[in-house]
Amino acid sequence: MFINLRFLFPRLRELLALSSGACGTLAFSPYDLWPAAIVSLSGLLAINLKCNVRQAGWYGFLWGVGLFGTGVNWIHISITQLSGSFPLHIILMIILTAYLALYPLLFSILLVIFWPHTSIWRLAFGTPVLWSITEYLRAWIFTGFPWLEFGYSQIDGPLRGIAPLFGVQAITFILLLVSGLFVYTFTKQNFLPALIAVAILVLLYPLCLLRWYKSQPNRTINVTLVQGNISQVAKGQVNQIKPMLDIYLKYTLPAIGNAQIVIWPESAIPDNELTHHTLLMELDKQLRAGNTRLITGIIEASPTTNGYNYYNSIIVLGESTPYFLSSKNRYKKHHLVPFGETVFLKRIIQSLLRTCNLQMLSFSKGRYLQDQLLVSDMKITATICYEIILGTQVRDNFRSDTDFLLTVSNDGWFGDSIGPWQHFQMARMRSLELGRPLLRSTNNGITALVNADGKPVAQLPQFTRNVLNIRITPTKGITPYAYLGSWPLWTVVFLIGYIALFFSRQDILNKSYIKKIDNK
């Protein structure tokens, strides 16, 4: 049977693009196969060799579809819970996947434009530079979606020691460098670059053994994390609010007097603070009598001249100063999830969503920089849900005297999928970057204590109603990343980018000159 190889070869490249992109998902939790990140990125770089701009863009797009189509398809669960419309959640997932795939498309196009020929400058230096830029854009445009950033896949890998030095983006940079060296070896049959890549992984491993923090065992406290395991359906029903509060109180009352801090998850009270003000004041008195503090997620209603502004907030009860409405010891979520907590072109889009049977909340934004929570003589840098994946925001709100990090979340939107595990993996990276233990309180998992080196110490099983009683020891000390942020990385990015462009152009000019001489 006759086979048209000219037709088959591009089809094989397309299949390789999709499969190598999908392979990248295996690098992240719950699979945690960190070498899959190098395999996936190497696949993308190899596919784009000897391609024109149009071909490179198409293969980059397909690679992105493979990665994001398998890696973030759990979002369709939350869309379904909001709308109940089967065709709609499929359409929206296709749109989201196609949008996210535009960034590897852009990367591939720029790579061919700036480094059209296969060279060490393109594969080992140009790729990490351009990837850093396009990933920055993905984390910024439309408020950003930095999910599946490959540096997170190394939380248990040999490059994890880079995080407290330069942050997770630096790990991603090195992964692209290593992948480029492997691809150069494959294309040029020169094994030296592959040996250098292996040497990079081996030589950087000892950084994992460094400790940039010091424990304070004399300040260890008892903490109780309550995992209510409330269904999303119940959370949306007014008549279920009292039963939900009863569940949290049932698991909290035994801890009063035994734990210094009790923590409830995001929106544990799925109603505005005004409605439950009397209950909160009574609970505050009871907590103070037992010398126990309660941290809980709640919807704050702040009065304005035009009604109320609503915030996804964290409040503290049981402190020496009695609780009152609008008390200062609270945190208001800053980074709101588009179409989940806020919408662009509010009136137009909300009208459109209503026609699709979608109801969207619209919260107000808290300040970017906020004071730490002061709880039981502990200073806590807090985040709510999605914010924990925003390394720059967490680092900017971090202080040298922070005792530990806190994130409250409700991953019930994502059901029994890989989404909550990816979320937990990114939360762990914040501990590693900043050298502080992390408390993670969630509605249905993964509720956990993470050590200051990013390793889980204790956690509750998902989809269980229980409490996690732990002892947390604050740490002190400043990691280089906490002190300097991402400036060292971006300095290296632009410096290497300039050098790679310069020498790549020199190679092209030299080859053109030699060709002219040979022709003469």
C-alpha positions in Angstrom: 0.0 0.0 0.0 1.4 3.4 -1.0 1.9 5.9 1.8 2.5 9.6 1.1 5.4 10.3 3.4 5.1 14.1 2.7 1.6 13.9 4.2 2.5 11.5 7.0 5.6 13.4 8.4 3.7 16.5 9.5 0.9 14.3 11.0 3.5 12.5 13.1 4.9 15.9 14.3 1.4 16.9 15.3 0.9 13.7 17.2 4.3 14.2 18.9 3.3 17.7 19.8 0.1 16.7 21.5 1.6 13.7 23.2 4.7 15.5 24.5 2.5 18.3 25.8 0.2 15.8 27.6 3.3 14.2 29.0 4.0 17.4 30.9 1.0 16.9 33.1 2.6 13.8 34.6 5.3 16.0 36.1 2.8 17.6 38.4 0.9 16.2 41.4 -0.6 13.8 42.0 1.7 11.9 39.5 4.9 13.7 40.6 7.1 12.3 37.9 9.5 15.2 37.8 11.6 13.9 34.8 8.4 14.2 32.7 8.9 18.0 32.7 12.2 17.6 30.8 10.7 15.0 28.4 7.8 17.3 27.6 9.9 20.5 27.1 12.4 18.6 25.0 9.6 17.4 22.8 8.4 20.9 22.2 11.9 22.1 21.3 12.6 19.1 19.0 9.3 19.5 17.2 10.1 23.1 16.3 13.5 22.4 14.7 13.7 23.2 10.9 10.3 24.8 10.9 9.1 28.0 9.4 7.1 30.5 11.6 3.7 29.1 10.6 4.7 25.5 11.3 6.4 26.3 14.6 3.3 28.2 15.8 1.0 25.4 14.9 3.1 22.7 16.7 3.5 25.0 19.7 -0.2 25.4 19.8 -0.8 21.7 19.6 1.7 21.1 22.4 -0.2 23.6 24.5 -3.5 21.9 23.8 -1.9 18.6 25.0 -0.6 20.2 28.2 -3.5 22.3 29.2 -6.1 20.0 27.8 -4.9 17.2 30.2 -3.6 19.4 33.0 -6.4 21.9 33.7 -9.5 20.0 32.4 -10.6 19.8 36.0 -12.0 23.3 35.6 -15.0 21.9 33.8 -16.2 20.5 37.1 -16.6 23.9 38.6 -18.3 25.2 35.4 -20.7 22.3 35.6 -21.5 23.0 39.2 -22.2 26.7 38.4 -24.3 26.1 35.3 -25.4 22.5 35.2 -25.1 22.8 31.4 -23.2 20.0 29.8 -22.5 21.6 26.4 -21.6 24.9 27.9 -18.8 23.5 30.1 -17.3 21.7 27.1 -17.3 24.9 25.0 -15.8 27.0 27.8 -13.1 24.4 28.4 -12.2 24.4 24.7 -11.9 28.2 24.8 -9.8 28.2 27.9 -7.4 25.4 26.6 -7.1 27.2 23.2 -6.3 30.5 25.0 -3.6 29.0 27.2 -2.1 27.2 24.2 -1.5 30.6 22.6 1.5 31.1 24.9 3.5 28.1 23.7 2.4 29.2 20.2 3.9 32.6 20.8 7.1 31.1 22.3 7.5 28.8 19.3 7.0 31.7 16.8 9.5 34.0 18.6 12.0 31.2 18.9 12.0 30.7 15.1 12.1 34.5 14.4 15.0 35.3 16.7 17.0 32.0 16.3 16.0 30.5 12.9 18.8 28.0 12.8 19.6 25.0 15.1 22.4 26.1 17.3 23.5 26.0 21.0 22.5 29.6 21.3 18.9 28.8 20.3 18.4 25.6 22.3 20.3 26.2 25.4 20.0 30.0 25.8 17.3 31.4 23.7 14.7 28.9 24.8 14.8 29.7 28.6 14.9 33.4 27.9 11.8 33.4 25.6 10.0 30.9 27.8 10.5 33.1 30.9 9.0 36.1 29.0 5.9 34.2 27.6 5.3 32.6 31.0 5.4 36.0 32.6 2.8 37.2 30.1 0.6 34.2 30.9 0.8 35.1 34.6 -0.1 38.7 34.0 -2.6 39.1 31.1 -6.3 39.0 32.2 -5.1 38.9 35.9 -2.9 35.9 35.0 -3.2 32.1 35.1 0.3 30.7 36.1 -1.0 27.2 36.6 1.2 24.3 35.4 4.4 26.3 35.6 7.0 23.6 35.2 9.2 24.8 38.1 6.5 23.5 40.5 7.0 20.0 39.3 10.5 20.0 40.9 9.2 20.5 44.5 10.5 16.9 45.2 13.2 16.9 42.4 16.9 17.7 42.3 16.3 21.4 41.4 14.2 22.2 44.5 17.2 23.9 46.2 17.0 26.7 43.6 13.6 27.9 45.0 14.8 29.7 48.2 17.6 31.3 46.1 15.7 32.7 43.1 12.1 31.4 43.2 10.1 28.9 41.2 10.6 30.8 37.9 14.4 30.2 38.1 13.7 26.4 38.3 11.6 26.7 35.1 14.5 28.6 33.5 17.0 25.8 34.3 14.6 23.1 33.1 14.5 24.8 29.7 18.2 25.1 29.7 18.7 21.4 30.5 16.0 20.4 27.9 17.7 22.5 25.3 21.1 20.8 25.9 19.5 17.3 25.6 17.8 18.3 22.3 21.1 19.7 21.0 22.8 16.4 21.7 20.1 14.5 19.8 20.3 16.8 16.8 24.1 17.2 16.5 25.1 13.7 17.9 27.4 15.5 20.3 27.2 14.0 23.8 29.0 16.9 25.6 25.8 19.0 26.0 23.9 16.0 27.5 26.8 15.5 30.0 26.6 19.2 30.9 22.8 18.9 31.4 23.3 15.9 33.7 26.1 17.7 35.5 23.7 20.7 36.1 21.1 18.4 37.7 23.7 16.6 39.9 25.7 19.7 40.9 22.6 21.7 41.9 21.2 18.9 44.0 23.3 19.7 47.1 21.4 23.0 47.3 18.5 21.0 48.5 20.4 20.3 51.7 20.8 24.0 52.7 18.5 25.4 55.3 17.8 29.1 55.1 15.7 29.2 58.2 16.0 28.5 61.9 13.3 26.8 64.0 12.0 28.4 67.2 10.9 25.4 69.3 10.3 27.5 72.4 7.4 29.1 70.5 5.7 25.9 69.3 1.9 26.0 69.6 -1.1 23.7 69.1 -3.3 24.3 66.1 -6.5 22.6 65.1 -7.6 22.6 61.4 -11.3 21.8 60.8 -12.2 20.2 57.5 -15.9 20.5 57.2 -16.4 18.6 53.9 -19.5 20.6 52.9 -20.9 19.9 49.5 -21.0 22.8 47.0 -24.7 22.3 46.6 -25.3 22.8 50.3 -23.1 25.9 50.3 -25.4 27.5 47.8 -28.6 27.0 49.9 -29.6 29.5 52.6 -31.4 26.9 54.7 -28.1 24.9 55.0 -26.1 27.7 56.6 -27.1 26.8 60.2 -26.4 23.1 59.8 -23.0 24.0 58.3 -22.2 26.2 61.3 -23.3 23.5 63.6 -20.8 21.1 62.0 -17.9 23.5 62.4 -18.9 24.3 66.0 -19.2 20.6 66.8 -15.6 20.0 65.8 -14.3 23.3 67.3 -15.8 23.3 70.8 -13.6 20.4 72.0 -10.5 22.3 70.9 -11.3 25.4 73.0 -8.8 25.5 75.8 -6.6 22.8 74.2 -5.4 24.5 71.0 -4.1 28.1 70.8 -5.5 28.5 67.3 -8.5 26.8 65.4 -8.7 27.4 61.7 -11.8 27.1 59.4 -11.4 27.2 55.6 -12.4 29.7 53.0 -16.1 30.7 53.2 -16.6 28.3 56.1 -19.4 30.8 56.8 -20.9 31.2 53.3 -22.9 34.3 54.2 -22.1 37.9 54.9 -20.6 38.9 58.3 -23.5 41.2 59.1 -26.0 38.4 59.2 -24.1 36.4 61.8 -22.7 39.3 63.8 -24.4 38.2 67.0 -23.3 34.6 66.8 -19.7 35.7 66.1 -19.7 38.0 69.1 -20.9 35.1 71.4 -18.3 32.8 69.9 -15.6 35.4 70.4 -16.4 35.6 74.1 -16.3 31.8 74.4 -13.0 31.6 72.7 -11.5 34.3 74.8 -12.6 32.5 77.9 -10.7 29.4 76.8 -7.7 31.4 75.5 -8.2 30.0 72.0 -8.3 32.0 68.7 -10.4 31.2 65.7 -9.4 32.1 62.1 -12.2 31.7 59.6 -13.1 32.6 56.1 -16.3 34.7 55.7 -17.9 37.1 53.3 -17.4 40.6 54.6 -20.0 43.3 54.0 -18.5 46.8 54.1 -20.9 49.7 54.0 -20.5 52.4 51.4 -22.5 55.4 50.3 -24.0 53.2 47.6 -24.8 50.1 49.6 -22.2 47.5 50.5 -18.9 46.2 49.1 -18.5 42.5 49.6 -15.1 40.9 50.2 -13.9 37.3 50.4 -12.2 37.7 53.8 -10.5 36.1 56.8 -11.4 37.3 60.3 -10.0 36.5 63.7 -12.0 35.8 66.8 -10.9 35.2 70.4 -8.1 37.8 70.6 -7.7 40.0 73.7 -9.4 42.8 71.9 -13.0 41.8 71.5 -14.3 41.1 68.0 -16.3 43.8 66.2 -17.5 44.5 62.7 -14.7 45.9 60.5 -12.0 45.1 63.1 -8.6 45.6 61.6 -7.2 42.1 62.3 -8.4 40.6 59.1 -7.4 39.9 55.5 -9.4 40.7 52.3 -8.6 38.7 49.2 -6.9 40.8 46.6 -6.5 38.6 43.5 -10.0 37.7 42.4 -10.7 34.8 40.0 -12.2 36.2 36.7 -15.8 35.1 36.2 -15.7 33.2 39.6 -15.4 36.2 41.9 -15.3 39.1 39.5 -16.2 39.9 35.9 -15.0 42.3 33.3 -17.5 44.5 31.6 -19.8 43.6 34.5 -23.3 44.5 33.2 -22.8 43.1 29.7 -21.2 39.8 30.7 -23.5 39.1 33.7 -26.5 39.5 31.4 -24.9 37.1 28.9 -24.1 34.6 31.7 -27.6 34.7 33.0 -28.9 33.6 29.6 -26.6 30.5 30.0 -28.0 29.8 33.5 -24.6 30.9 35.1 -24.5 32.9 38.3 -21.3 34.8 39.0 -20.3 36.5 42.2 -18.7 39.9 42.1 -16.5 40.7 45.1 -14.5 43.8 45.7 -10.8 43.7 45.8 -8.7 44.0 49.0 -5.4 46.0 48.9 -2.4 44.4 47.3 -0.3 44.9 50.4 -1.9 44.1 53.7 -0.9 43.8 57.3 -0.1 40.4 58.7 -2.7 38.7 60.9 -1.8 38.8 64.6 -3.1 35.6 66.2 -1.9 34.2 69.6 1.3 36.3 69.4 2.0 34.9 66.0 2.5 37.0 62.8 0.9 35.3 59.9 1.1 36.1 56.1 -2.3 35.0 54.8 -3.7 34.2 51.4 -7.1 32.9 50.2 -7.4 30.0 47.7 -5.9 31.0 44.3 -3.6 33.6 45.7 -1.2 31.0 47.1 0.0 30.3 43.6 1.0 33.9 43.0 4.6 33.8 44.3 5.3 37.5 43.8 2.2 38.6 45.8 2.9 36.3 48.6 6.6 37.4 48.7 5.6 41.1 48.7 3.3 40.6 51.7 5.9 38.4 53.5 7.8 40.1 56.3 11.1 39.2 58.0 9.2 38.6 61.3 6.5 36.4 59.7 6.1 33.3 61.9 4.3 31.1 59.3 2.2 31.2 56.2 -1.6 30.5 56.1 -3.8 29.7 53.1 -7.5 28.9 53.4 -9.3 27.4 50.4 -12.3 25.6 49.1 -11.3 23.1 46.4 -14.7 21.5 46.5 -15.3 23.2 43.1 -12.9 20.7 41.5 -14.3 17.4 42.8 -12.3 14.3 42.8 -9.8 15.6 40.2 -6.1 16.4 40.0 -6.8 20.1 40.5 -6.5 20.1 44.4 -3.3 18.2 44.3 -1.7 20.7 41.8 -3.0 23.5 44.1 -1.3 21.9 47.1 1.9 21.4 45.2 2.1 25.1 44.4 1.3 26.0 48.1 4.2 23.8 49.2 6.5 25.9 46.9 5.7 29.1 48.8 7.1 27.5 52.0 10.2 26.4 50.3 10.8 29.8 48.7 10.3 31.8 51.9 11.5 29.4 54.6 8.3 29.3 56.6 5.9 26.5 57.6 2.5 26.7 55.9 -0.9 25.9 57.3 -3.5 25.0 54.7 -7.1 24.8 55.7 -9.6 23.6 53.1 -13.2 22.6 52.9 -12.7 19.0 51.6 -8.9 18.6 51.2 -6.1 18.9 51.1 -5.9 20.2 54.7 -2.3 20.0 55.8 0.8 21.3 57.6 3.8 21.9 55.4 7.3 22.3 56.9 9.5 25.3 56.1 11.4 23.1 53.6 8.2 22.5 51.5 7.6 19.0 52.8 4.2 17.9 54.1 4.3 17.0 57.8 0.6 16.0 58.3 -2.5 16.0 56.3 -6.1 14.9 56.3 -7.5 12.6 53.6 -9.7 14.3 51.0 -13.5 14.2 51.3 -13.5 13.4 55.0 -15.1 15.5 57.9 -12.4 15.6 60.5 -9.9 17.8 62.4 -6.1 17.9 62.1 -4.5 18.5 65.4 -0.9 19.5 64.9 2.0 21.4 66.6 3.5 24.1 64.5 7.0 25.5 65.2 7.6 29.0 63.8 10.8 29.7 61.9 13.0 32.8 61.4 15.5 33.8 58.8 15.4 35.3 55.3 16.0 33.3 52.1 17.8 35.1 49.3 14.5 35.0 47.3 12.5 36.6 50.1 15.1 39.4 50.3 15.8 40.0 46.6 12.7 38.7 44.8 12.9 37.9 41.1 15.4 40.7 40.1 18.4 38.4 39.9 16.6 36.0 37.6 15.4 38.8 35.3 18.8 40.3 35.2 20.2 36.9 34.0 17.3 36.5 31.5 17.9 39.7 29.7 21.7 39.4 29.8 21.7 35.9 28.4 19.1 36.9 25.9 21.3 39.7 24.6 24.4 37.4 24.5 22.5 34.6 22.7 21.1 37.0 20.1 24.5 38.6 19.5 26.5 35.4 19.0 23.7 33.8 17.0 23.8 36.7 14.6 27.6 36.5 14.4 27.4 32.8 13.5 24.8 33.6 10.8 27.1 36.4 9.3 30.1 34.2 9.4 28.3 31.3 7.6 27.0 33.8 5.0 30.5 35.1 4.5 32.1 31.7 4.1 29.3 30.7 1.6 30.0 33.8 -0.5 33.8 32.9 -0.6 33.0 29.3 -1.6 30.7 30.5 -4.4 33.5 32.7 -5.8 
